[in-house]
Amino acid sequence: MDTMLTNDKATLIQMWCPKSYGSVRGQIPKRDRLTYTWRELDVFGEAPKDENKREPLCNRLRYCLRQHRDINPRKHLLKNVTGVARSGELLAVMGSSGAGKTTLLNALAFRSPSGVKISPKAVRALNGIPINAEQLRSRCAYVQQDDLFIPSLTTKEHLVFQALLRMGRDVPNTVKLHRVNEVLQDLSLMKCADIIIGAPGRTKGLSGGERKRLAFASETLTDPHLLLCDEPTSGLDSFMAHSVLQVLKGMAMKGKTIVFTIHQPSSELYCLFDRILLVAEGRVAFLGSPYQSAEFFSQLGTPCPPNYNPADFYVQMLAIAPSKETECRETIKKICDSFAVSPLAREVLDAASATNAYFLQPLDTIYGIGYRSSWWTQFYCILWRSWLSVLKDPMLVKVRLLQTAMVATLIGSIYFGQVLDQDGVMNINGSLFLFLTNMTFQNVFAVINVFSAELPVFLREKHSRLYRVDTYFMGKTIAELPLFIAVPFVFTSIAYPMIGLKAGVSHYLTTLFVVTLVANVSTSFGYLISCASSSISMALSVGPPIVIPFLIFGGFFLNSASVPPYFKYLSYLSWFRYANEALLINQWSTIGDGEIACPRSNVTCPQSGEIILQTFNFRNENFMTDISCLFGLIILFRIGALFCLWLRSRSKE
C-alpha cells in the first residue's frame, strides 16, 4: 500500500511539475498552445447624462420614437473590433488615453465592470472554439494595472497563500510549495522572498518592479497558457519597465500567448513586441508586426520619421488634440477605414474565423471550473493569512491593550472605593454603564475599517474565485477574536476592584462574561457597518449616529418602561439594554435590606437591591434572557455583515 501511495504521489508531481509547468522550464507542446481570437466585439458603456433628460419622460419618449433611437442611448466604446493573439508572441495594445485599451482587455478577460454591455454577437474563442467566462478563467491569467496585496505579508507568504487556493485540490502541498520556489526563482524574486510587501507611501517593502513581478508570479502559479496584462509598466522607470517586459518576452518565447496594454513605450521596449494592436476611438487602426506597421503608415503617406520612436509617432497620430478635434477625428477615421479594407485586416478576419487543428484538453481536467480548493482549505488559508496580519502588527495590539488599561485606570480612579449609600449606588450604576459605552465605542471603531480597507483585495480575489464570501468572513473574524477577549479581560480586571463592585469571584466572572459579550456584540455591529459601507470615511461617518439610539435605549438615560411605542421594536436591538440589566442584576440582586446605608430622613434612598432594579424596571428573572439576547445579537449582526459583504461582491461581478 505504501509503495502504491508513493507511486501515486510521484505521478502527481510528474504530471504537475514537468508537464503542466513545462512552459516555465521548457517549451509548451504545440498541442497545448492557445490562439485567442475575437471578432465583432462591440462594447457599450453607461448612458450619457445630457440635458434632454431634464425634459418630461413623455416628451423624450415621443422624440426617441420619431427618431428611432433608444430613450437612454449608450456610449459606443468599442466598435466591431476583431483580432487575434497567437502563442509565442507578445501582442501590445497601444493607443492614446481613452482610446479603449483597458476596455478591450476587460472584454477579452470577461471582466467588464457593471453597467458595461457587450453585444451578443461578439465571439471570443480559443483555437477557434467559442468560450465563456468560466472556461477562459480556467486557462487565463489577468494581471490588472493596480497591484493589490496584503501589506503585512512577505513575498513567499503571499505566493504560498495563492498556491494553496489556485492549484487543484488534488495536488499535494509539497508540490505547491515546490511550485512557489520555482516561480520565485524564475521571476528573480528569491532575494526578496522574506521581505514584507508593504504599501507605497506607508510601509516600506518591495520596489515597484518587484511588486509587478509579484503580480505576475501570483497569476502564473498555475502556469496559464494565456496571459492578459493591463499596463504592466505603469509607474516604473525605464530600467524596471524593461525588466518586466523581458519577463513577458521570456514567457512568450516558451509558447505562451500574451496580450498587454502599454502607454507610450520607449523605442527599446518597442523592439521587444512581436505584434502591435493600435486602437483609436474604439476602432482598430492597425494589427500586425512592427515591420508591417511601418509599411502601412508609409502607404498612407505618413511614414515614421527617421530616428523617431515609432510608438510615440503612432500614438500621436491616433490622439485627439484639444484644439484640432475635427481634423484629428478625420485622420483617425481615414486610418481605421484604410486598415479595414487592407490585406492585413482580411488575414486577421480569416484567422479569427478559422478553427485551429491543435487539440484542446477538457477544460476541467487540470485547472478545473469553479473553486479549485475545498471549503476547509479556503477557511484555513484565510485564517492563516489574517492571523499573520495580526501577529505582524504587534504595535497595534500593544496600543489597544495599553489604551484599555489607561481608560480602565482612569475610570477606576474616578469611581475609586465606592461605598453602599445613596451616592454610591448612583456612581456604581454610572460606572457599570461606562463599562458598556467604553467597550462599544472602542470595539466598533477598532473594526469599522477592517473590511472596508481590504475590500479591493477581497473583490479581486473573489472574482478570481480563490475563495467564497463565507470562508473569507469567518476566517477574518475568527483571527481577530483573541484580541476582543483580551481587551474586556484587561479592562474589567483593573476597573472592577478599584471601583469596589460586588465582592466575590462569581460576581467578577459574571461581569467579565457580560462585558466580553458586549465587546463581541459591538464588534459584530462594527463588522456590519464596515461591510455595508463603500469606504472607510463613510463607515466612520455613519457609525456614531447609528450607535447613539441604541445607547439611549440602554435604560440609563431612558427608563425601559418609557420607550415610545414606535421605538419599541428598535429597542430590542439595543445590546446596552440587555447588558445593563444583566450587570445591574449581578450587582444588586443579592443586596438585602439594611446593606445600603440610608438615613431614615431620606425617603428617596433605595433600601435594597430589589428597589434599585425596580427603579430601572429590571427583573431578576430576565438575566438568562439578557444573556441569550446578547448571543442572538452577535449572530444576527454577523449574519447581516456576511449578507452585506455577499451583496457587495455580487454587485461588482
Residue pairs with C-beta under 8 A, 6 or more apart in sequence:
9 172
12 170
12 171
12 172
12 175
13 172
13 174
13 175
13 178
16 167
16 171
16 175
16 179
17 175
17 178
17 179
17 182
18 25
20 223
20 366
21 179
21 182
21 223
22 28
22 29
22 223
23 223
23 225
23 251
23 254
23 255
23 256
24 182
24 183
24 186
24 220
24 223
24 254
25 182
26 254
27 254
27 255
28 87
28 225
28 254
28 255
28 256
29 255
30 255
30 358
31 358
31 359
32 225
32 255
32 358
32 361
33 87
33 88
33 225
33 255
33 257
33 358
34 87
34 126
34 127
34 139
34 225
34 226
34 257
34 358
35 84
35 85
35 86
35 87
35 126
35 127
35 128
35 257
35 351
35 356
35 358
36 84
36 85
36 108
36 124
36 125
36 126
36 226
36 257
36 259
37 83
37 84
37 85
37 123
37 124
37 125
37 128
37 351
37 352
37 353
38 81
38 82
38 83
38 84
38 107
38 108
38 122
38 123
38 124
38 125
38 352
39 82
39 83
39 122
39 123
39 349
39 352
39 353
40 80
40 82
40 119
40 121
40 122
40 123
41 78
41 80
41 81
41 82
41 104
41 107
41 118
41 119
41 122
41 124
42 76
42 78
42 79
42 80
42 81
42 118
42 119
42 121
42 122
43 76
43 77
43 78
43 100
43 103
43 104
43 107
43 112
43 116
43 117
43 118
43 119
43 282
44 74
44 75
44 76
44 77
44 116
44 117
44 118
44 119
45 74
45 75
45 76
45 77
45 103
45 115
45 116
46 74
46 75
46 115
46 116
47 72
47 73
47 74
47 75
48 73
48 74
48 75
52 60
52 63
53 60
60 71
61 71
64 70
64 71
74 117
76 282
77 100
77 103
77 116
77 282
78 100
78 103
78 104
78 107
78 282
79 281
79 282
79 283
80 283
81 104
81 279
81 282
81 283
81 284
82 284
82 345
82 348
82 349
82 352
83 277
83 284
83 287
83 348
83 352
84 287
84 348
84 351
84 352
85 91
85 226
85 257
85 258
85 259
85 275
86 257
86 275
87 225
87 255
87 256
87 257
88 252
88 253
88 254
88 255
88 256
88 257
88 274
89 252
89 257
89 258
89 274
89 275
90 245
90 248
90 249
90 252
90 258
90 260
90 272
90 273
90 274
90 275
91 257
91 258
91 259
91 260
91 273
91 274
91 275
91 276
91 277
92 260
92 261
92 262
92 265
92 273
92 275
92 276
92 277
93 101
93 104
93 105
93 259
93 260
93 261
93 262
93 276
93 277
93 279
94 101
94 261
94 262
94 263
94 264
94 265
94 276
94 277
94 278
94 279
94 311
94 314
94 315
95 101
95 278
95 279
95 280
95 285
95 315
95 318
96 280
96 315
96 318
96 319
96 320
97 263
99 279
99 280
99 281
99 282
99 318
100 279
100 281
100 282
101 261
101 263
101 279
102 145
102 230
102 231
102 261
103 112
103 116
103 282
104 261
104 279
105 228
105 230
105 259
105 260
105 261
106 112
106 113
106 116
106 230
107 118
107 122
107 124
108 124
108 228
108 259
109 136
109 140
109 142
109 228
110 124
110 132
110 133
110 136
110 137
111 142
111 463
112 118
113 652
114 651
114 652
114 653
123 130
123 352
124 130
124 131
124 136
125 131
125 352
126 135
126 136
126 139
126 226
126 360
127 355
127 356
127 358
127 360
128 353
128 354
128 355
128 356
129 355
129 360
134 369
134 370
135 363
135 369
136 226
137 369
137 464
137 465
138 363
138 364
138 367
138 368
138 369
139 224
139 225
139 226
139 363
139 367
140 224
140 226
140 227
140 228
141 219
141 220
141 222
141 224
141 226
141 227
141 228
142 219
142 228
142 229
142 230
143 215
143 216
143 219
143 227
143 228
143 229
143 230
143 232
144 215
144 230
144 460
145 230
145 231
145 234
146 456
147 211
147 212
147 214
147 215
148 456
148 457
148 460
149 158
149 197
149 211
149 214
149 457
150 158
150 197
150 385
150 389
150 454
150 457
151 196
151 197
151 198
151 199
151 202
151 203
151 205
152 196
152 197
152 203
152 388
152 389
152 392
152 393
153 161
153 196
153 197
153 385
153 388
153 389
153 392
154 193
154 194
154 195
154 196
154 197
155 184
155 189
155 192
155 193
155 194
155 195
155 197
155 206
155 210
155 214
156 180
156 184
156 193
156 194
157 385
157 388
158 197
158 214
158 218
159 180
159 183
159 184
159 214
159 217
159 218
159 221
160 176
160 177
160 180
161 381
161 384
161 385
162 218
162 221
162 466
163 176
163 177
163 179
163 180
163 221
164 173
164 176
164 373
164 377
164 381
165 372
165 373
165 377
165 378
165 381
165 466
165 467
166 221
166 222
166 372
166 466
167 175
167 176
167 179
167 221
167 222
167 372
168 366
168 367
168 368
168 372
169 372
169 373
169 374
169 377
179 221
180 221
183 189
183 217
183 220
183 221
184 190
184 193
184 217
187 213
187 214
187 216
187 217
187 220
187 247
188 213
189 210
189 213
189 214
189 217
192 206
192 210
195 205
195 206
196 203
196 205
196 392
197 205
197 206
197 211
197 214
198 204
198 205
198 206
199 205
200 208
206 214
207 240
208 235
208 236
208 237
208 240
209 236
209 239
209 240
209 243
209 244
212 232
212 233
212 236
212 240
212 244
213 243
213 244
213 247
216 229
216 232
216 244
216 247
216 248
219 227
220 227
220 251
222 367
224 256
224 367
225 255
225 256
225 257
226 256
226 257
226 258
226 259
227 248
227 251
227 256
227 257
227 258
227 259
227 260
228 258
228 259
228 260
229 248
229 258
229 259
229 260
229 261
230 260
230 261
231 260
231 261
231 262
231 263
232 244
232 245
232 248
232 260
232 262
233 240
233 241
233 244
233 245
233 262
233 265
233 269
234 263
236 244
238 266
238 268
241 265
241 266
241 269
242 266
242 268
242 269
245 265
245 269
245 272
246 272
248 258
248 260
249 272
251 258
252 258
252 274
262 269
263 315
264 311
264 312
264 315
265 273
265 311
266 309
266 311
267 309
267 310
267 311
269 311
270 290
270 309
270 310
270 311
271 290
273 290
274 289
275 287
275 288
275 289
275 290
276 286
276 287
276 288
276 289
276 290
276 293
276 314
277 284
277 286
277 287
278 284
278 285
278 286
278 287
278 293
278 314
278 318
279 285
279 318
280 318
280 332
280 335
280 336
281 320
281 329
281 332
281 333
281 336
283 332
283 336
284 336
284 339
284 340
284 345
285 318
285 332
285 335
285 336
285 339
286 293
286 296
286 297
286 314
286 335
286 339
286 344
287 339
287 344
287 345
287 348
288 296
288 344
290 310
292 344
293 310
293 314
294 303
294 304
294 310
296 338
296 339
296 342
296 344
297 303
297 304
297 314
297 317
300 334
300 335
300 338
302 317
304 310
304 313
304 314
305 313
317 331
317 335
318 332
318 335
319 328
320 328
320 329
320 332
321 327
321 328
339 345
363 369
370 465
371 378
371 465
371 466
371 467
371 468
372 465
373 381
373 466
373 467
375 468
375 471
378 466
378 467
378 468
378 471
378 472
378 475
379 471
379 474
379 475
380 475
381 467
381 475
382 467
382 471
382 472
382 474
382 475
382 476
382 479
383 474
383 475
383 478
383 479
385 475
386 475
386 476
386 478
386 479
386 480
387 479
389 479
390 397
390 479
390 480
390 483
397 483
400 446
400 483
400 487
401 486
401 487
401 490
403 442
404 442
404 487
404 490
404 491
405 490
405 491
405 494
407 438
407 442
407 491
408 490
408 491
408 492
408 493
408 494
408 495
409 494
409 495
409 498
411 431
411 434
411 438
411 495
411 499
412 494
412 495
412 497
412 498
412 499
413 498
415 427
415 428
415 430
415 431
415 498
415 499
416 498
416 499
416 500
417 498
417 499
417 500
418 424
418 427
418 428
418 431
418 499
418 500
418 501
419 500
419 597
420 591
420 595
420 596
420 597
421 596
421 597
421 598
421 605
422 596
422 598
422 602
422 604
422 605
422 606
425 596
425 606
425 612
428 499
428 501
428 587
429 556
429 584
429 612
430 556
431 495
431 499
431 501
432 501
432 580
432 583
432 584
432 587
433 554
433 556
433 576
433 580
435 491
435 492
435 495
435 511
435 515
435 518
435 583
436 515
436 518
436 554
436 575
436 576
436 579
436 580
436 583
437 551
437 576
438 491
439 487
439 488
439 491
439 515
439 518
439 519
439 522
440 518
440 522
440 547
440 551
440 575
440 576
441 522
441 547
442 487
443 484
443 487
443 519
443 520
443 522
443 523
443 526
444 522
444 523
444 525
444 526
444 529
444 543
444 547
445 526
445 540
445 543
446 523
446 526
447 480
447 523
447 526
447 527
447 530
448 526
448 529
448 530
448 533
448 536
448 539
448 540
448 543
449 530
449 536
449 539
449 540
450 476
450 480
450 526
450 527
450 530
451 458
451 476
451 527
451 530
451 531
451 641
451 645
452 530
452 533
452 534
452 535
452 536
452 538
452 539
453 536
454 476
455 648
458 472
458 645
458 649
459 648
459 649
459 652
461 467
462 469
462 472
462 649
463 652
463 653
469 642
469 645
469 646
469 649
470 642
472 645
473 638
473 641
473 642
473 645
477 527
477 638
480 523
481 520
484 516
484 519
484 520
484 523
485 516
485 519
487 519
488 512
488 515
488 516
488 518
488 519
489 512
489 516
491 515
492 508
492 511
492 512
492 515
493 512
496 508
496 511
496 512
501 507
501 508
501 511
501 587
502 586
502 587
502 590
507 586
507 587
510 582
510 586
511 583
511 586
511 587
514 579
514 582
514 583
514 586
514 627
514 630
515 579
515 583
517 579
517 627
517 630
517 631
517 634
518 575
518 579
518 630
520 634
521 575
521 579
521 630
521 633
521 634
521 637
522 575
524 633
524 634
524 637
524 638
524 641
525 547
525 575
525 637
526 543
527 637
527 638
527 641
528 637
528 638
528 640
528 641
528 644
529 539
529 542
529 543
529 546
530 539
530 641
531 641
531 642
531 644
531 645
531 648
532 641
532 644
533 539
533 542
549 567
549 570
549 574
550 573
550 574
550 575
550 576
551 557
551 574
551 576
552 558
553 560
553 563
553 567
553 570
553 571
553 574
553 576
553 577
554 574
554 576
554 577
554 579
554 580
555 576
555 577
555 580
555 581
555 616
555 617
555 618
556 576
556 580
559 616
559 617
560 571
560 577
560 581
560 616
560 617
560 618
561 617
563 571
571 577
572 629
573 633
575 630
575 633
578 625
578 626
578 627
578 629
578 630
578 633
579 626
579 630
580 616
581 616
581 618
581 622
581 623
581 626
582 623
582 626
582 627
582 630
584 612
584 613
584 616
584 618
585 613
585 618
585 620
585 622
585 623
585 626
586 623
587 609
588 609
588 610
588 612
588 613
589 609
589 610
589 613
589 620
590 609
591 608
591 609
591 612
592 608
592 609
593 607
593 608
594 607
594 608
595 608
595 609
596 605
596 606
596 607
596 608
596 609
598 605
598 606
598 607
599 605
606 612
606 615
610 620
613 619
613 620
